[in-house]
Amino acid sequence: MQKILTAARAMETRASARNDPESAAAVAQIGARIDLLNGSMRLWGWVALVAVGGFFEVYDLALTAPLSPGLVAAGIFKTGNAGLFGFSDQATFIAATFLGLYVGVIGFAGLGDRFGRKAVFAYALVSYALATFVMGLQNDSIWVCCWRFMAGVGLGAESVAIDCFIVEIMPKHLRGKAFGMCKSIEYSAIPVAALLAAILIPRSIFGITGWRWLTFLPAAGAAAFWIFRRNLPESPRWLASQGRREEAHTVLDAFDGGGQPGGQSAPVAPAATEPRTAHSTSPRYVRNAMLMMIVYFVFQNIAYYGFSNWIPTLLEAQGVPLKHSLFYTFGVSLAAPLGPIMVALLADRFERKHQIIVIGLVAIVLGLIFAHSVSSMGWISTGVGLTFANAALSFHGHAYQSEIFPTSIRARAVGFVYSFTRLSAAISGYIVAFALTRGGVATVFLTISSCMLIAVLTIGLAGPRTRNRSFEEITGQP
C-alpha cells in the first residue's frame, strides 16, 4: 500500500509543480471525448475480447473442485495425509491456484500503470496458456501444483488489466452495462467447466485421460484468442496520462468511427480543474478508498465462495444424495452468466453503491431461506436466486472499484485491493468447514450472511457516488 500512496503523493506534487492548465485541459479533453462516445459495435467488440481473459480465470476457478477427483483417479493426487506436506493434494492444488492469482495480482498488476494495459494483455494470456498446457503433461502432483501456480500468476495480472481497460474506454453512461457484459462472458465459464468436467473426467479420448483434456482445451482456446487480441488498442486514458495525447485521439477516432475528430474540442467537466476536487487525489483519499474496498471484497468473497464452492456439500448436509447434488449444482450454475447481463440493463440507471446495497440484502435473505428449505424446488429456486445475486454483486464491485481510483495509479490500486480477494477466497473454505462442523447448514448461512452485511454496510457508509460522473468529478483526476 505504501508504494501506491507514494505514487499518489508524487502525482499530487507533480500536478502542483507543473501548474499547466493547458496540459490539464488537454488530458481532460480525452476523458470528455470518451464520455461522448455512443457505444459503437467496435467498442463493444473490444469489451468482449478483453472479457475472454476473465473467462479463463473463472474457468480455472470453477474447475478446481471437479479436476481434483480426476487427478486422484489417475493416481497422481493422494488423499488424506498421504499427499504433499502431509495434507490432501487437493488442498495443495487449491492453495497453489489462489497463491498464483495472488502473486499475479500483487506482483505484476502494477505493470499496467507503467507499460500500459495492452502490454499486460499481450503476455498474461500467453503465460497462462503455456503453463496450463504444460500442467496437463505432468505425472507428479508437485509439478501439477507448480504449473497450476504459474498459470494463476498470468491470470492474476490479466484480471486487473481487464477491469482497468473497460472502465477507461467506456463513456460514463455505459460503464455499468460494459461490466455486465464482461462479467456475463466471464461467468459463462462456470457452466462450461461443469459440463466439460462431467463429460470428460470419466473418459479417455485417444488414449488421453479426461483431466488432461480439461487443461489442453483452455490452453488452446487462450492461445487462439491471443491471436485475435493482437490488434487491441491501448487505453486512451492511459495514453493521455502518459502525455501521449495524439495517440489517444487516434485511438478514439477508431473507437467510434471517428465520431468526433481529434482536432475538435469536447466539453470538459468543470470538476476536473475545480479546487474542491483536488483533495480526491491525495494519499489520504487513495488510502481510504483502498481500505474501504478491501473490507468490502474480503467479506463479500467469503460470502460468495462460501456458497458457490460448497453447494454440493451443503446440499448433502441437507440429506440430498451426491448424484442429485451435482445435478442441482449444474442447474444453479446456469444463473451465473445471466445475473450480470440482466442486471446490466439497469446498471447505469441507478447509483451503483445503492445497487450493491440492495442486491447484497437480497442475497442475505435468499441465503437464509436456502438454509431452511426442505425440498428440491426450494433449494434450486433459492440457489439460482443467490447465484444470480452474487454474480450481479461481483460485477458491480469490479466496476465500482475501478471507477474510484485515478488512471495513473488505477492498476496498482485495483491490483492491491484485488489481491485480498484471492486471500479471502482461500480462507473461506476453512470458515465454512468450521461453521458446518460446529452448527450445520444454518450456521454456515448465518456466518456468510453476516459477512455480506458487513460488506454492503461498508459501501453504504463510506462509498462515493459514481453514477454518470466523470473520473474528474469522482477522483479529481482523469
C-alpha positions, -999 to 999 in steps of 0.1 A, spaced: 0 0 0 28 24 8 41 23 -28 7 32 -41 3 61 -16 38 73 -26 28 73 -62 -4 92 -53 17 117 -33 41 121 -63 12 126 -87 -2 154 -64 32 170 -62 39 169 -99 4 184 -106 11 213 -82 46 219 -95 36 218 -132 7 241 -129 0 238 -166 -37 245 -172 -33 238 -210 -19 204 -204 -45 195 -178 -73 207 -201 -59 186 -230 -58 154 -208 -93 162 -195 -105 166 -231 -96 129 -237 -120 119 -209 -146 142 -223 -144 127 -257 -147 92 -242 -179 103 -223 -194 115 -257 -190 81 -274 -222 64 -283 -211 28 -280 -202 16 -315 -201 -21 -324 -163 -18 -325 -162 -5 -289 -184 -33 -276 -162 -58 -296 -131 -47 -277 -150 -52 -244 -159 -88 -255 -123 -95 -265 -108 -85 -232 -136 -103 -213 -123 -136 -227 -93 -133 -205 -116 -132 -175 -134 -163 -189 -103 -184 -184 -98 -172 -149 -133 -181 -139 -129 -214 -158 -98 -221 -138 -115 -214 -105 -146 -234 -115 -125 -264 -124 -107 -265 -91 -133 -288 -75 -141 -313 -103 -105 -316 -115 -91 -330 -83 -111 -362 -84 -98 -368 -119 -63 -365 -107 -70 -388 -78 -85 -414 -102 -54 -411 -124 -32 -419 -94 -14 -385 -94 -31 -370 -64 -32 -386 -30 -59 -381 -4 -56 -376 33 -22 -372 49 -6 -392 20 -3 -361 -1 22 -333 -2 33 -318 31 11 -343 49 -21 -329 36 -45 -339 8 -31 -330 -26 -64 -313 -34 -57 -288 -6 -22 -280 -21 -38 -277 -55 -63 -252 -43 -36 -233 -24 -14 -232 -55 -43 -218 -75 -51 -189 -53 -14 -182 -44 -7 -179 -81 -36 -155 -86 -24 -135 -56 12 -132 -68 0 -123 -103 -23 -95 -89 1 -81 -63 33 -86 -82 25 -78 -118 -7 -58 -120 12 -26 -115 30 -31 -148 -2 -19 -164 4 16 -150 39 16 -162 38 -1 -196 1 1 -205 -29 -22 -203 -22 -37 -238 13 -49 -227 -3 -69 -199 -28 -84 -223 0 -94 -246 19 -115 -222 -5 -126 -194 -28 -148 -215 2 -164 -233 18 -173 -200 -15 -189 -188 -19 -209 -220 17 -222 -218 16 -230 -181 -18 -248 -183 -7 -269 -213 25 -280 -195 5 -288 -164 -16 -312 -185 16 -331 -194 27 -338 -158 25 -371 -139 36 -359 -105 15 -340 -80 42 -314 -71 47 -304 -107 10 -303 -114 7 -278 -85 38 -258 -96 24 -253 -131 -10 -245 -117 7 -218 -96 23 -204 -128 -10 -204 -147 -25 -184 -118 2 -158 -120 -7 -150 -156 -44 -148 -149 -39 -126 -118 -22 -99 -139 -48 -102 -166 -78 -98 -144 -67 -63 -131 -59 -51 -166 -94 -61 -178 -112 -40 -151 -89 -10 -158 -93 -12 -196 -130 -15 -196 -136 14 -172 -112 36 -192 -126 31 -227 -163 33 -219 -183 65 -215 -197 72 -181 -233 63 -191 -223 29 -203 -197 17 -177 -222 -5 -158 -235 -22 -190 -200 -28 -201 -191 -45 -169 -223 -65 -170 -214 -78 -205 -179 -85 -194 -189 -105 -163 -216 -124 -182 -189 -136 -206 -166 -145 -178 -192 -163 -157 -203 -184 -187 -172 -204 -179 -189 -218 -148 -215 -240 -165 -190 -247 -193 -164 -260 -168 -191 -281 -150 -204 -296 -183 -169 -304 -196 -159 -320 -163 -190 -342 -163 -183 -353 -199 -145 -357 -199 -133 -367 -164 -148 -403 -166 -134 -409 -201 -102 -413 -220 -101 -399 -256 -74 -410 -280 -57 -426 -250 -55 -393 -231 -73 -392 -197 -101 -367 -193 -84 -345 -167 -57 -337 -193 -82 -326 -219 -97 -302 -193 -63 -284 -193 -55 -287 -230 -88 -272 -242 -85 -239 -223 -48 -237 -232 -57 -240 -269 -85 -215 -265 -64 -189 -248 -37 -192 -275 -64 -187 -302 -79 -156 -285 -45 -141 -280 -42 -140 -318 -75 -122 -321 -64 -97 -294 -31 -87 -310 -48 -56 -326 -64 -45 -293 -57 -7 -289 -42 8 -259 -64 26 -233 -67 62 -245 -70 74 -209 -37 57 -200 -21 72 -231 -33 107 -221 -20 102 -185 14 95 -201 14 127 -222 7 108 -254 -24 127 -263 -22 125 -301 -21 87 -299 -51 88 -275 -71 109 -300 -62 85 -328 -75 55 -307 -107 74 -300 -112 81 -337 -112 44 -343 -134 36 -313 -165 54 -326 -158 56 -363 -142 90 -359 -174 103 -343 -157 134 -330 -124 143 -348 -94 146 -325 -90 182 -335 -124 193 -323 -129 204 -287 -151 184 -264 -168 198 -234 -146 194 -203 -162 187 -170 -155 217 -148 -148 194 -118 -115 185 -134 -100 218 -126 -120 230 -96 -100 232 -63 -128 214 -44 -120 181 -60 -82 183 -57 -83 166 -23 -95 134 -41 -60 127 -55 -44 129 -21 -27 99 -5 -54 101 22 -82 97 -3 -64 68 -20 -57 50 13 -93 54 25 -107 42 -8 -84 11 -8 -93 3 28 -130 6 20 -127 -18 -10 -105 -43 9 -131 -46 37 -159 -49 11 -142 -76 -10 -128 -96 19 -163 -101 34 -181 -103 1 -158 -130 -12 -162 -151 20 -199 -150 14 -196 -156 -24 -172 -185 -23 -187 -198 9 -218 -206 -11 -205 -213 -47 -177 -236 -37 -198 -256 -12 -231 -261 -29 -228 -299 -33 -216 -303 3 -243 -280 17 -269 -300 -2 -255 -333 10 -256 -320 46 -293 -314 39 -297 -350 30 -295 -348 -8 -277 -377 -25 -244 -368 -42 -256 -376 -77 -286 -353 -72 -265 -326 -55 -242 -324 -86 -272 -321 -109 -286 -293 -87 -252 -276 -87 -250 -276 -125 -285 -262 -127 -277 -235 -102 -245 -226 -121 -265 -216 -152 -277 -185 -133 -241 -172 -130 -238 -157 -166 -274 -145 -165 -271 -123 -134 -247 -97 -147 -262 -93 -182 -298 -89 -169 -288 -65 -140 -267 -46 -165 -299 -33 -182 -305 -12 -151 -268 -8 -140 -265 28 -153 -300 40 -143 -294 39 -106 -265 48 -83 -240 19 -82 -234 19 -44 -272 17 -39 -275 -13 -62 -247 -30 -43 -266 -25 -10 -300 -37 -23 -286 -68 -41 -265 -77 -10 -295 -75 12 -314 -97 -12 -286 -123 -12 -287 -124 26 -325 -131 26 -321 -158 -1 -292 -174 18 -313 -177 50 -342 -192 30 -319 -217 13 -307 -229 47 -342 -237 59 -355 -252 26 -365 -288 27 -374 -295 -10 -356 -297 -43 -377 -269 -56 -367 -247 -27 -330 -255 -30 -329 -249 -67 -350 -217 -68 -332 -200 -39 -298 -214 -51 -304 -198 -86 -315 -166 -70 -285 -165 -47 -261 -173 -76 -278 -146 -97 -274 -120 -68 -237 -130 -61 -228 -127 -98 -245 -92 -100 -227 -81 -69 -194 -92 -83 -197 -72 -115 -209 -41 -96 -180 -44 -72 -154 -47 -100 -169 -17 -118 -171 4 -86 -135 -2 -75 -122 7 -110 -142 40 -110 -129 54 -78 -92 54 -85 -72 79 -108 -59 65 -141 -22 69 -132 -24 45 -103 -55 26 -111 -39 -8 -119 -17 -7 -88 -46 3 -66 -71 -22 -81 -44 -49 -80 -36 -43 -43 -73 -44 -34 -80 -74 -57 -51 -94 -41 -71 -96 -9 -100 -113 -27 -77 -142 -35 -66 -145 1 -102 -142 15 -113 -168 -11 -85 -191 1 -96 -189 38 -134 -190 30 -132 -228 28 -119 -231 63 -145 -207 77 -173 -227 60 -159 -260 71 -157 -248 107 -192 -234 107 -206 -266 90 -189 -289 115 -200 -269 146 -235 -258 137 -247 -273 104 -260 -255 73 -279 -229 92 -247 -217 109 -230 -216 76 -255 -192 61 -257 -172 93 -219 -167 90 -219 -158 53 -249 -135 57 -231 -116 85 -201 -112 62 -224 -99 34 -240 -74 58 -206 -60 68 -197 -57 31 -227 -38 20 -227 -15 51 -191 -6 43 -200 6 8 -232 23 20 -214 43 47 -181 51 31 -186 48 -7 -187 78 -31 -213 82 -57 -202 73 -93 -233 72 -115 -230 93 -146 -199 111 -132 -166 115 -150 -134 105 -134 -125 141 -130 -157 145 -108 -151 113 -88 -113 115 -82 -103 149 -92 -80 134 -119 -86 118 -153 
